């Protein structure tokens, strides 16, 4: 079947599913317009670049490439807007509740969106579609250009880059009226994003943070994506992990390896395994430096009992940065933002107990966790046929949970009580 036809059918299935959720909302007596809007936003998220009701009823967002400076640090990003900023007067010049004075096309809140470690970074089609949906929903969206993420390298310095993006966004009152602003992060970006929200210069200003498929204990998450094993409620569980985690480990190590030839060897390893998942990498591993072999040994290991020993063999500077990115080593009681965490129970890159552990360490009542059983893998949605038994018995509750996530997000556009 042609790919375009498959995409249309998937979009139609999702549309019917979201309309079913909207029907349940109406039957439950939930009348606020925001509730129906949340269903439309959810549909548009899942439709990505495909057609949706939200696209039919809202103007196409504006996307601009911008540069900005914070404390002498130059950054670049893409800014998504619901419409032109013409006539979007500063909220300080009008009564706080006089929304009509600003115009319907003006941002109602602002959000920094951070993708995980993906080669295309802010230009990844999934990220651009996601940011466009948020803009259609009334957010000014800033997607910073994080060069390290595009190179599959995550560093503690990324937290400052994200904090600078937020500081810039919240300083623009026409983008973040009333200071309503937050951060939305995916996958391994949840760690640096949360560390950004803890930075003293912005901590009091970050109203909310949404994390999808994030981690709490970084070594524990690394143990999973290398071995496939994770522990929860005193029992061990196994899923076949996505190789993306191992790739990020290899590429993230390059800045810590003195022998530049290791990078070329890792590149050949990745290329070979992409072509043949069962290819023997032993001959290539023999070409690595001692430090390179230590990284490869950790990536290739499948025994969770050996993980601590192999982790300890990594270059010292690399282990130090892993410790800095490990949220379990930070005092998360200082977090001021409302934390909304979403995690797929079948996530094969970061196991779902990580979000549960993260929520348990922030101040009581400050975090909400939504576990998605079927329709969410790591960060991608998958909706089956509306008429299937699985949809009504298992996936409808998942869509209901995702609808609640979107509703909580849309509520952030409102002035605090």
C-alpha positions as CSV (number, residue, x, y, z in Angstrom):
1,X,0.0,0.0,0.0
2,X,1.4,3.5,-0.9
3,X,2.9,5.3,2.1
4,X,0.7,8.4,1.5
5,X,-2.5,6.2,1.6
6,X,-1.3,4.5,4.9
7,X,-0.7,8.0,6.4
8,X,-4.2,9.1,5.5
9,X,-5.7,6.0,7.0
10,X,-3.7,6.4,10.2
11,X,-4.8,10.1,10.4
12,X,-8.5,9.1,9.9
13,X,-8.2,6.4,12.6
14,X,-6.7,9.0,15.0
15,X,-9.4,11.5,14.1
16,X,-12.1,9.1,14.9
17,X,-10.4,8.1,18.1
18,X,-10.0,11.7,19.3
19,X,-13.6,12.4,18.4
20,X,-14.6,9.5,20.5
21,X,-12.6,11.0,23.4
22,X,-14.4,14.3,22.8
23,X,-17.7,12.6,22.9
24,X,-16.9,11.0,26.2
25,X,-15.9,14.5,27.5
26,X,-19.2,15.9,26.4
27,X,-21.2,13.0,27.9
28,X,-19.3,13.5,31.2
29,X,-20.8,17.0,31.3
30,X,-17.4,18.7,30.7
31,X,-18.5,21.8,28.9
32,X,-15.5,24.3,28.9
33,X,-14.3,25.0,25.4
34,X,-10.8,24.1,26.5
35,X,-11.7,20.5,26.9
36,X,-12.8,20.1,23.3
37,X,-9.8,22.1,22.2
38,X,-7.5,19.6,24.1
39,X,-9.0,16.8,22.0
40,X,-8.3,18.7,18.8
41,X,-4.7,19.4,19.9
42,X,-4.2,15.8,20.7
43,X,-5.5,14.8,17.3
44,X,-3.1,17.3,15.6
45,X,-0.1,16.0,17.6
46,X,-0.8,12.5,16.4
47,X,-1.5,13.6,12.8
48,X,2.0,15.3,12.7
49,X,2.2,16.9,9.2
50,X,-1.1,15.2,8.2
51,X,-4.6,16.7,8.0
52,X,-6.6,17.5,11.2
53,X,-9.5,19.5,12.4
54,X,-7.2,21.9,14.2
55,X,-5.3,22.6,11.0
56,X,-8.7,23.3,9.3
57,X,-9.8,25.8,11.9
58,X,-6.7,27.7,12.7
59,X,-4.2,29.8,10.7
60,X,-0.9,28.3,9.7
61,X,1.7,29.2,12.4
62,X,4.7,31.5,11.6
63,X,8.2,30.0,11.9
64,X,11.1,32.4,12.2
65,X,14.9,31.7,12.6
66,X,16.2,34.0,15.3
67,X,19.4,34.7,17.3
68,X,19.5,36.1,20.8
69,X,22.1,36.9,23.4
70,X,21.9,36.1,27.2
71,X,24.7,37.4,29.4
72,X,27.0,37.6,26.4
73,X,26.2,34.1,25.1
74,X,24.9,34.0,21.5
75,X,22.3,31.4,20.6
76,X,20.1,30.5,17.6
77,X,16.6,29.0,17.6
78,X,13.4,28.7,15.7
79,X,10.4,30.8,17.0
80,X,6.9,29.6,16.2
81,X,4.0,32.0,16.6
82,X,0.2,31.7,16.3
83,X,0.3,34.7,14.0
84,X,1.8,38.1,13.4
85,X,2.9,40.0,16.5
86,X,1.4,43.2,15.1
87,X,-1.0,44.6,17.6
88,X,0.2,42.3,20.4
89,X,0.6,45.1,22.9
90,X,2.5,44.4,26.1
91,X,0.2,43.0,28.8
92,X,1.6,45.6,31.2
93,X,-0.1,48.2,29.1
94,X,-3.6,46.7,29.5
95,X,-5.7,45.2,32.2
96,X,-4.4,41.6,32.9
97,X,-7.7,40.0,32.1
98,X,-8.4,42.1,29.0
99,X,-7.4,39.4,26.5
100,X,-9.4,41.1,23.7
101,X,-7.0,44.0,23.9
102,X,-4.2,41.8,22.7
103,X,-5.9,40.0,19.8
104,X,-6.7,36.4,19.2
105,X,-3.6,35.8,17.1
106,X,-1.3,36.9,20.0
107,X,0.5,34.3,22.1
108,X,-1.3,33.4,25.4
109,X,1.8,31.7,26.9
110,X,5.3,30.7,25.9
111,X,7.2,27.4,25.9
112,X,10.7,26.2,25.2
113,X,10.6,22.8,23.3
114,X,13.7,20.6,23.5
115,X,14.0,17.4,21.5
116,X,16.0,14.4,22.5
117,X,19.4,13.6,20.9
118,X,18.4,13.4,17.2
119,X,20.6,14.2,14.3
120,X,18.3,16.9,12.8
121,X,17.8,18.6,16.2
122,X,15.2,21.4,16.0
123,X,14.6,20.6,12.3
124,X,13.5,17.1,13.0
125,X,10.1,16.8,11.2
126,X,8.5,15.4,14.4
127,X,9.7,18.4,16.4
128,X,8.6,20.9,13.8
129,X,5.1,19.4,13.6
130,X,4.9,19.3,17.4
131,X,6.0,23.0,17.7
132,X,3.5,24.0,15.0
133,X,0.7,22.3,16.9
134,X,1.6,24.2,20.1
135,X,1.6,27.5,18.2
136,X,-1.9,26.7,16.8
137,X,-2.9,26.2,20.4
138,X,-1.8,29.8,21.3
139,X,1.8,29.2,22.5
140,X,4.9,31.1,21.4
141,X,7.3,28.2,20.9
142,X,11.1,28.5,21.0
143,X,13.1,25.5,19.7
144,X,16.8,26.2,20.5
145,X,19.5,25.0,18.3
146,X,21.5,22.6,20.5
147,X,24.5,21.6,18.4
148,X,25.5,18.8,20.9
149,X,22.1,17.2,20.6
150,X,22.4,17.1,16.8
151,X,25.8,15.4,17.2
152,X,24.1,12.9,19.7
153,X,26.2,14.3,22.5
154,X,24.6,15.4,25.7
155,X,26.5,17.5,28.2
156,X,25.9,19.3,31.5
157,X,26.4,22.6,29.6
158,X,23.1,21.9,27.7
159,X,21.2,22.9,30.9
160,X,22.6,26.4,30.6
161,X,21.6,26.6,26.9
162,X,18.1,25.6,27.7
163,X,18.0,28.0,30.7
164,X,19.1,30.8,28.3
165,X,16.4,30.0,25.9
166,X,13.8,30.2,28.6
167,X,15.3,33.5,30.0
168,X,15.1,35.0,26.5
169,X,11.5,33.8,26.0
170,X,10.1,35.0,29.3
171,X,11.8,38.4,28.9
172,X,9.6,39.1,25.9
173,X,6.2,40.1,27.4
174,X,4.5,39.9,24.1
175,X,5.5,36.2,23.9
176,X,5.0,35.3,27.5
177,X,2.1,37.5,28.8
178,X,2.0,37.6,32.5
179,X,5.2,35.6,32.7
180,X,3.3,32.4,31.6
181,X,6.1,30.2,30.4
182,X,7.4,26.7,30.7
183,X,9.6,23.9,29.2
184,X,8.6,20.8,27.2
185,X,11.4,18.1,26.8
186,X,11.6,14.7,25.3
187,X,13.7,11.6,26.2
188,X,17.2,12.3,27.5
189,X,16.6,16.0,27.1
190,X,14.4,15.8,30.2
191,X,17.5,15.7,32.4
192,X,19.2,18.9,31.1
193,X,15.8,20.6,30.9
194,X,15.0,19.9,34.5
195,X,18.5,21.1,35.5
196,X,17.8,24.2,33.5
197,X,14.6,24.8,35.5
198,X,16.7,24.6,38.7
199,X,19.0,27.4,37.6
200,X,18.8,30.2,40.2
201,X,18.2,33.0,37.6
202,X,15.0,31.4,36.1
203,X,13.9,28.9,38.8
204,X,11.1,31.2,40.1
205,X,9.9,32.0,36.6
206,X,9.4,28.5,35.2
207,X,5.7,27.9,35.7
208,X,5.5,24.4,34.3
209,X,7.6,21.6,32.8
210,X,6.4,18.6,30.7
211,X,8.7,15.6,30.3
212,X,8.0,12.7,27.9
213,X,10.0,9.5,28.3
214,X,12.6,11.1,30.7
215,X,15.0,9.7,33.2
216,X,15.8,10.2,36.9
217,X,18.8,8.0,37.7
218,X,21.0,8.3,34.6
219,X,23.3,5.2,35.3
220,X,20.1,3.1,35.9
221,X,18.7,4.3,32.6
222,X,22.0,3.5,30.9
223,X,21.9,0.0,32.3
224,X,18.6,-0.5,30.7
225,X,19.4,0.7,27.2
226,X,22.6,-1.4,27.2
227,X,21.2,-4.6,28.8
228,X,17.4,-4.3,28.5
229,X,16.9,-5.0,32.2
230,X,15.2,-2.7,34.7
231,X,14.0,-3.2,38.3
232,X,10.6,-2.1,39.6
233,X,8.8,-3.0,42.8
234,X,11.5,-5.5,43.8
235,X,11.2,-7.5,40.5
236,X,13.4,-7.5,37.4
237,X,11.8,-6.9,34.0
238,X,13.3,-7.1,30.5
239,X,12.5,-5.4,27.2
240,X,14.6,-5.5,24.0
241,X,16.2,-2.0,24.1
242,X,16.3,0.4,21.2
243,X,19.9,0.7,19.8
244,X,19.5,4.5,19.8
245,X,20.8,4.6,23.4
246,X,23.9,2.7,22.5
247,X,24.6,5.1,19.6
248,X,24.2,8.1,21.9
249,X,26.6,6.5,24.3
250,X,29.2,6.0,21.6
251,X,28.9,9.4,20.1
252,X,28.7,11.2,23.5
253,X,32.0,9.6,24.4
254,X,34.0,11.1,21.6
255,X,34.8,14.3,23.4
256,X,36.4,12.3,26.2
257,X,38.6,10.1,24.0
258,X,42.1,11.3,23.2
259,X,42.5,9.0,20.2
260,X,40.6,10.7,17.4
261,X,40.6,7.5,15.4
262,X,38.0,6.0,17.8
263,X,35.3,8.2,16.2
264,X,35.9,6.8,12.8
265,X,35.7,3.2,14.2
266,X,32.5,4.0,16.0
267,X,31.0,5.4,12.8
268,X,31.9,2.2,10.9
269,X,30.3,0.2,13.8
270,X,27.1,2.1,13.6
271,X,27.0,1.9,9.8
272,X,27.6,-1.9,9.8
273,X,25.0,-2.6,12.5
274,X,22.5,-0.4,10.6
275,X,22.9,-2.6,7.6
276,X,23.1,-5.9,9.6
277,X,21.8,-5.9,13.2
278,X,23.7,-9.1,13.8
279,X,27.0,-8.1,12.3
280,X,30.1,-9.1,14.3
281,X,31.8,-5.9,15.6
282,X,34.8,-7.7,17.3
283,X,37.3,-6.9,14.5
284,X,36.4,-3.2,14.6
285,X,36.5,-3.2,18.4
286,X,40.1,-4.4,18.3
287,X,41.1,-1.2,16.4
288,X,39.9,1.0,19.3
289,X,42.1,2.7,21.9
290,X,42.0,1.4,25.5
291,X,39.5,4.1,26.4
292,X,37.5,3.5,23.3
293,X,37.3,-0.2,24.1
294,X,36.0,0.6,27.6
295,X,33.1,2.6,26.0
296,X,32.4,-0.2,23.5
297,X,32.5,-2.8,26.3
298,X,29.7,-0.9,28.2
299,X,27.6,-0.5,25.0
300,X,27.9,-4.2,24.0
301,X,27.3,-5.6,27.5
302,X,24.0,-7.4,28.1
303,X,24.6,-8.5,31.7
304,X,23.1,-6.0,34.3
305,X,25.4,-7.5,37.0
306,X,28.5,-6.3,35.1
307,X,27.2,-2.8,34.5
308,X,28.7,-1.1,37.6
309,X,32.1,-2.5,36.8
310,X,32.0,-1.5,33.2
311,X,30.7,2.0,34.0
312,X,33.6,2.5,36.3
313,X,36.0,1.9,33.4
314,X,34.8,4.9,31.4
315,X,37.1,7.9,31.1
316,X,37.0,9.9,34.4
317,X,35.8,13.1,32.7
318,X,33.0,11.2,31.1
319,X,31.9,9.7,34.4
320,X,32.0,13.1,36.0
321,X,29.6,14.5,33.4
322,X,27.3,11.5,33.8
323,X,27.2,12.3,37.5
324,X,26.4,16.0,36.8
325,X,23.5,14.9,34.5
326,X,22.2,12.3,37.0
327,X,19.1,13.9,38.5
328,X,19.2,11.5,41.4
329,X,22.3,13.5,42.6
330,X,20.5,16.8,42.7
331,X,18.1,18.4,45.2
332,X,14.9,18.5,43.2
333,X,13.0,19.9,46.2
334,X,14.1,23.3,44.9
335,X,12.0,22.9,41.7
336,X,9.2,25.5,41.5
337,X,7.6,24.4,38.3
338,X,4.6,22.2,38.1
339,X,5.9,18.9,36.7
340,X,3.8,16.9,34.2
341,X,5.5,13.6,33.3
342,X,4.3,11.2,30.5
343,X,5.9,7.8,29.9
344,X,5.0,4.8,27.8
345,X,5.0,1.5,29.7
346,X,6.5,-0.2,26.6
347,X,9.2,2.4,26.3
348,X,12.3,0.5,25.0
349,X,14.8,3.4,25.5
350,X,14.1,4.6,29.0
351,X,11.9,2.5,31.3
352,X,8.8,4.0,32.8
353,X,9.8,3.6,36.5
354,X,12.2,6.5,35.9
355,X,9.4,9.0,35.6
356,X,7.7,7.5,38.7
357,X,11.0,7.9,40.6
358,X,11.4,11.5,39.4
359,X,7.9,12.5,40.5
360,X,8.5,11.0,43.9
361,X,11.5,13.3,44.6
362,X,9.9,16.8,43.9
363,X,7.8,18.6,46.5
364,X,4.5,16.8,47.3
365,X,1.6,17.6,45.0
366,X,3.9,19.3,42.4
367,X,4.2,16.4,39.9
368,X,1.6,14.4,38.0
369,X,2.6,11.2,36.1
370,X,0.6,9.7,33.2
371,X,1.6,6.1,32.3
372,X,0.5,5.2,28.8
373,X,0.0,1.5,28.3
374,X,-0.3,1.1,24.5
375,X,-0.5,4.1,22.2
376,X,2.9,5.6,23.2
377,X,6.2,3.9,22.8
378,X,9.2,6.2,23.6
379,X,7.9,9.4,22.1
380,X,5.8,8.3,19.1
381,X,2.0,7.7,19.1
382,X,0.4,4.7,17.4
383,X,-3.4,4.4,17.2
384,X,-5.1,1.1,16.0
385,X,-8.4,0.8,14.2
386,X,-11.4,2.5,15.9
387,X,-13.6,-0.6,15.6
388,X,-11.1,-3.0,17.2
389,X,-11.6,-4.4,20.7
390,X,-8.1,-3.2,21.7
391,X,-9.0,0.4,20.9
392,X,-12.1,0.5,23.2
393,X,-10.7,-1.7,26.0
394,X,-7.1,-0.5,26.1
395,X,-6.3,2.5,23.9
396,X,-9.3,4.6,24.7
397,X,-8.1,4.9,28.4
398,X,-4.7,5.9,27.0
399,X,-6.2,8.6,24.8
400,X,-8.1,9.8,27.8
401,X,-4.9,10.1,29.8
402,X,-3.2,12.0,26.9
403,X,-6.2,14.3,26.7
404,X,-5.7,15.1,30.4
405,X,-2.1,15.9,29.7
406,X,-3.0,18.3,26.9
407,X,-5.7,19.9,29.0
408,X,-3.2,20.5,31.8
409,X,-0.9,22.1,29.3
410,X,-3.6,24.3,27.8
411,X,-4.5,25.4,31.3
412,X,-1.1,27.0,31.6
413,X,-2.2,29.7,29.1
414,X,-4.5,31.1,31.7
415,X,-3.6,33.7,34.3
416,X,-2.8,32.2,37.7
417,X,-5.6,32.4,40.2
